[in-house]
Amino acid sequence: MLKIKNYINGELLKPRSKVWLDNFCPANGEVYGQTPNSSQEDVDNAYIAAQSAFPSWSQTPLEERCRTLLKIADLIENNIDTLAEAESIDNGKPITLAKSVDIPRAASNFRFFAHAITQFSSESHETVGQEAINYTLRRPIGVVGCISPWNLPLYLFTWKIAPALAAGNCVVAKPSEVTPVTAFLLSKICIEAGLPKGVLNIVHGLGNTTGQAIIEHPEIKAISFTGGTKTGAHIAKTAAPMFKKLSLELGGKNPNIIFADCDYSDMLNTTIRSSFTNQGQICLCGSRIFVEDSIYEKFKSDFIQKVKLLRVDHPSKDLTDIGAIVSKSHLEKVLKYINNAENEGGKILFGGQQICVEGFENGYYMEPTIIEVETNNCQINQEEVFGPVVTLMPFKTEDEVLQMANGVKYGLSATIWTNNLQRGIRLSNQIQAGIVWVNTWMLRDLRTPFGGVKASGIGREGGFEALRFFTEAKNVCIKY
C-alpha cells in the first residue's frame, strides 16, 4: 500500500490531521494507496517554511536558480519509466502517452523556465527633456499557491511550479487528490536535486480542505489554478477580496471547424487525436465538431470507421489507444451526459456505453462516443463533458459556423481546417478563444501565451507571461 506524504521544508511528512484518503487505480477500481487530507495546520507549516526560505531564494543568482531547475529536469528525464508508470496507474491514461507526452513535457517545463528567467529582462526609458531615466524592476511576489488538476498531473503541476520558482518565489502547491503520486515522486526528486528547504512545499488533500486553506491564507499572495470553471469562480470569490493575484485556467468547449478545402487525410487523423487523446480528458480537446455540409456525410462515415479501430484496454498495454476514465464518479458523470443527449434528440453514431476489459472488470472504461446533434444549444454542446465524447453538426456558411463556435460560455481554444489562407486568418481573428490552431492541434511552443477568455479563465500562462504573473513590476524614476 503506497503511503504518500507531504513535502514540507525539505522533508516528507505525514499530515498533522492524521486523516487519509484512499487512492484508487482507475484501471481496476482497487485502492492501491493513501494520500493525506492535509489541514490548515499543514498548510500553515508549509507557508512558514516557504516564507523562511524566500529571502535567500529570491536573492539567489539567476544562474544558480537555473542550474537547480535544470538538475530537476534531468532527474525527471532519468526517471521517465518510473514516472510514466506511476502516472498511468494513478490516472488511467495509456502508459505510451505518459511516456511520450506527460513526463517529457514535465521535464521541458523545468528546462524552459530555467533558461527563460535568464532572458527575462528589465525595461528602461529615458524621459527626454526631463533629464530622467525610468527603469522597471521585476521582483518575485513572495509565497505563491499553485493548484493543479488530475488530467495531466505532473505535466500541469510543473507548468505552474517551474515559472514560480524560476522567478524567485517560494511555493505552496497542491496536486489533485485524485492523482497525487507523481507529485509525491517529484518531492523526492527535489530532495535529490538539492532544492533548498522550503522553496517548494507540496501538500496533498481535498479542494475543500487543503485547497481552501491555500486560497484563503492571508499571506499567500498569488494563486495559479487549473481546473473546473465552478471551482475557479469559488477561488475568485475568495481570493479577489484579499487582493491576491489570480491566474485561472478553466474549462473549455472547443470547436473543431472543418471546411471542404482542407487537407482531408491530415484533418481526419488529427481529429481522432483532438477528440480522444487522454480519454478526451484534456481541456483543449475539440469536443464540438462542425463540418461543412458538402463533405459532412463522407466525414461522418470515415470518422466512425476510424473511431471503431481505437482500442480501449488496460493502460499498461502498448497498443492501448484509450485507457481508463480517471474515477468512477467521473465515468458516471460522462455517461449521464450521453443519456441526456439522447433525451434531447441526439443520435449516438458510435459508442456511448461503459465496457468491461477482460481481467479488469471493475475498471472505469467506456467506448469513445460520437453523437450527432441538431442544435448547438443542446446541453452536451453547451457544457464541458471532459470525456471521450464528441458531437457532430453540419454547417453551410462561414457566418453560421462562427456563430455556433462562439455560442458557448467558454473560450479556451479552437481548431480550423482550411487551405484558404484568408479564411483561416479571418476566422482566427473572430473566434472568441485564447488559442486558435489552423490545420493542426496541440502544436505548442512554450514561449507563447496560454489561457482562455469568457468562462475559460483569466490571465495567461506560458513564456514570459508566466514570469510576469509570478513577479511584481516596480518602476524607479531617477532625475539626473
N, C-alpha and C positions, 0 to 999 in steps of 0.2 A: 504494500500500500504506500503510494507516494505521498509524502507529507511535505507540503510546500510551506515555506517560511517567508516572513517579511525580510526585507533588506534595509536595515536602518543603521546609519552611522558606520557603514562598512561591515556590519555583522548580520548573520542570518538568525532571526529571532522568531520565536513563537508569539502569537498575538497575546497582548495583555488581557484581552477579553476572554481568552480560552474558549472562544466559540469557533467552530469549524464548519465548513460547507463541503458536501460531497461533490466530487468532481467526476462527471460521467464521460465515458467513452462513447461517442455517437455511433461508432461502427457496430457495437454490440449491446449498447444500452446498459452496460455494467459500470458500477462505481469502481474506479481504479486509484483514486487518490482523494486527498482532502486539502482544502485551501483555507486560510484564515478568513474570518469575517472581522476585519480589524475595526477597532472602536475609535472614538475621539481621542482617547489616550495614546493609541498607537500613532495616529496622525500628528498629534501634538509632539510626540517624541521624534517623529520624522522631521517635522518642521524645525525643532530645536537643533537637530543635527545639521540640517541644511543651512540654517541661519548662522551657526557656528563656523561652518565651512566657507561661507560666502566671502568674507573679507579676503581670505587667501586665494580662493579660486578665481574671483573676479580680477585679481591683480596678477594672476599667473600669466607670464608672457604667451602671446598667441602661438608661438612656435611650440611651446611645451604643451599647451592645450591640444594643439594639432597632433602632436606625437602620441598623446594619450588616447585620443579618439581613434587614431589610425591603428593603434595596437588593439583596441576593442574590435575594430573592423576585421583585422587579421584573425583574431581569435574566433570570431563568428564564422569566417570562411573556413578556418581549420576544423571547426566542429559542425560543418554543414550536415553531415549524415545524422549525427545525434539530434541536432536541432530540427531537421526536416522530419525525422521520425516522430519526435515529440509533438511537432505542430500537427502532423497528420492524425496521430492518435487523439489529440486533445480537441481538434476542430472537425475532423471528419473529411478533410479535403484529401484528394489523391496525393500520395507521397511524391509523385513525379512533379506535381505543381509546387509543392512546398520546396522541393529541392531545386527546381529551375527558376522559381519566381520569388517566393516569400523570403527565404533565407538569404539568397544573394542580394535582394533588394535591401534587407536589413543592414547588411554589411556596407552596401553602397550608400545608404543614408549617413552612416557614421563617416565614411570616407569623403563623401561630398562635402558635408558641412565642416569637417576638419580642415579641408582646403579652402572652402568658401570664406571662413572667418578671416583668413589671412589676406583676402582680397576685398574685404568689406571696408571701404574707405570712408573717411570723414569728408565733409564738404567745406569749402571756404569761399567767401565772396568779398571782393573789395568794393566798398561803398565809395564810388568815385565822387569827388567834390566834397566829401565829408571827412576825409582823412581818417578812415576807419576800416577795419577788417572784421568781418563776422566769420566765425567758424563754428561748425556744428559737430558736437561730440555724440557718440552713440554709447550709452552706458547700460550695462546689464540691469535688469529690473530688481533682482534680489532672489527671493524664493518664489518659484512658479509651480503651478499644478498642471499635470498632464494626465488626461484620462482617455483611454483608447478602447476600441470595440473588439468584438470577438471574431469578425470575419477574416481579417488579415492580422493576426495577433502581434507577431514580432515586427512585421513589416510596418504597421502603423504606429506601434509603440515607439520604435526607433525614429520614425518620421517626426515625432514630436520631441523626443528626448535629445536627439543629436543636435539640432539647432539651438535648443535651450542651453545645453552645456557649452557648445562652441561659443555662444555669445557671452559666457561668463556667469550665467545664472546657476543656482543650485535648485534641485528638482525634488518635488514630492509627486510620485507617479502612481497611478492605479491602472493596471490592466483589467480587462474584463474578467469577472469571476467565473465565466463560462469556459474561458481558455487561458488559464494562468501559467501554464507550465513553462513556455519559452521565456516569459518574463523572469521567472524564477531562475532558469538557466542563465539568463543574461546577468543576473545578480552575481553568480559565480564567476562569470567571465570578467565582470568589472573588478572583482576582487583580484583575480589573476592578472589583470592588466595594470593593477596598481592605481586605479582611480582613487584619489584621496577620499578619506572617510567623510561621509555626509554630503558629498557633492551630488550624488544620486541616491534617492531613497525610494524603495518600491514597497507599497503597502497594498495588500490584497483584501478584497471583500466586496460586498454588495454596493450597488449605487446609492441606495437609500441609507446606508450606514457609513461606509468608508468614503464613498464618493461625496456624499453630503458633507461630511466632516472636512473634506478638502475644499469644496467650493465655498463654504461659509466661514472658513478660517480667516480671522480678521487680518492676518499678516501675510497670507499667501496672495501675492499682488496681481497675478495673471492666471487665467485658466485657458488651456488649449484642450478642446474636447472634440472627439469624433464619435458620432452615434446617431440615434434617432432624433427626429425633429421635436417630438414631445419632450424628451429629456433635455434637449438644447434650450427649449423655451423655459423649462424649470430652472436651468442653470442661469440663464439670463435674468430671470426674475429675482433670483437670489443674489447673484454677483453684481449686477449693474448698479443697484443702490449702494453697494460698497465701493463703487468706482474702481472695480478691477478691470484690467484689460481682458477682452474676450476674443477668442478665435473659435468659431463653432462651425465644424464641417458636418453637415446633417444629411438628410435623406435626399433621394432622387427618384424621379420617374421619367427616365431619359428616353427621348425619341430617337429612333433609328430610321432615317428617311432615305428611301431607295428610289432613285429615278431610273427610267428605262435606258438611259445612255451610259449607265455605269459599266465598269469592268465586272461583268456578271459573275464570273468564277471567283475572283478575289472577294467580291462582296459576299457571296454565298458562304464561302469558307470562314470569312471573318465574322459574319453574322452568327454563325454557330458558336464561335468563341464569345462574342459580345453578349450572347443570350444566356449561356450556360456555364461559363467558366466559374469555378469555385461554387458549383451548385447554384449559380445565379446570385450568390451572396456577396456581391460587390456593388457598392453604391453607384458605380459607373456603368453597370450593365444596361444595355439598350432594351428595356422591357416592353416598350411600345414600338412595334414595327409598322411603319407606314410605307406602302408600296404603290408606285404609280400604276394605274389600273390596266394599262396596256400589257404589263408583264406580271400582273398580280396572280393569275391562275398558274402560270408557269412557276413563279417563285414559290407559291404555296405548295405545289406538288414536289418540287425539288427540295425545299426546306424540310418538309415532312420526311422524305426519304432519307435525308442526311441525319435528321434527329433520331430516326429509328435505329441508326447504326451506332449511336452513342451507347457505351457500355456502363451501366450502373453496377458497381461492385464494391468490394471492400477496398478502402483507401490505400492499403499497403500493396495492392497489385499494380504492376507496371502498366497494364493495359486498361486500367480503370479511367474512364472519362469523367464520370460523375460519382462522387463518394457519398458520404452520409450527410444529411442535414445536421446542423450543429447541436440541436437539442430536441427532445420530444415535444416540448411546448411550442417551439418554432415550427416544427413539422406540422403540428395540429393547426397552427395559425395559417400556414400556407395552404393546406388542404381546405380550410374553411373559406378562404378567398376563392378557390376554384369552385367550390359548391355554390357560393353566392353568385359567381359569374354565370353559371348555368341558369340559376334562378332569374337572372336579369336578361336572359336571352342569348348569352354567349354560347358558341358551339365549340366543343372540345374536338379539335382535329387530331390530336395525339396526346397520350399520357393522361395525367390527372389523378393517378392512383398511387397510394402507398404500395410498396412492394417489399417482398422478403428476399434477402440474399441468403443462399444456402449456407448453413453453418453459423449465420449471424442473424437469426430470425428476429431478435429483439432490437436490432439496429434501426436507425432512423433514415430509411431510404424511400425515395419516391421517383416516379418517372419524370423525365423532362416533359414539359407540358406546353402545348400550343393551343391558344384559344382564339377563335375568330369572333370579333365583336362588331356590333353595328353602329356604335356611337362612342365617341371619345369621353362622354360624360358618365359612363358606367363606373362602378366602384373600382373594378380591377384596373382601369386605366387612370384613375384619379389618386389611388393610394399606393404606397410603396409596399409591395409584397415581400421582396427580398428573398426570393427562392427561384428555382429553375422553371419559371413560368413567364411566357411572353404572349402578347396579343398581336393579332394581325388585323389591319384595316387597309382598304384601297383608298387612293385619292386621285383626283383628276387634275387639279391645278396647284401651282406653287403657293398661291394665296391660301387655298384651302388647307394644305398640309402645314403651312406656317401657323395658321390659327390653331390647329389641333396640337402642334408641337408646343406652343406657348400656353395652351389651355389647361394647365395644371398649376397647382400652388408651388411646385418645385421648379428649380432652375439650376441643376448641377452640371450636366453635360448633354451633348447631342452629337449624333453622327450623321453625316450627309454623304450619300453616294451619288456622284455625278461626274462626268467628264466635261461638263460645261463650266469653264472657269468663272465666268461672270455670275452664273447661278450660285456656284459654291461660295463665292465671296459675298454675294448679296444676301443669301440666307444666313451665312455665318454672322453677318452684321445685325440681322434682325431677330435671330433666335435669342430668347431670354435664357442664357446659360453662362456659367463661368468658364466652361471648356467646350470647344467645338472641334471635333475631328472630321476632316474631309478625306474620304477614301481610305480611312484607316480607323483603328480603335486601340486605345490604351498604349499608344506610342507616346512615351513620356520622356521629357527632358527635365532633369531635376532642377534646372535653372529657372523654369517657368512657374508663374503663379498658379496655385491650385485652390479651388473653392467654388462656391455657388452663389446664386442670387435667390431672392424671394425666400421661401421656407427651406431652402437648401443651405442656409447659413450666413454667417457674416465673417469678414476677414479673409485673408489668403495665407496659405502655407506654400512652402517651396522656395528655393533660391534665396535671394536677398529679402524677399517678402517675409520669410520666416525669421530671418535675423532682425529685420525691422520690428516685427511683432515682439520679439524677445529682448528688445532694447528700448530705452527711452532717449529721445533726442534732447540735447541740451545745447542751446545757442549761446555763444560767447561773443560779445562785441567789444573790440578794443579800439579806442581812438588814439591815433598816433600823431 
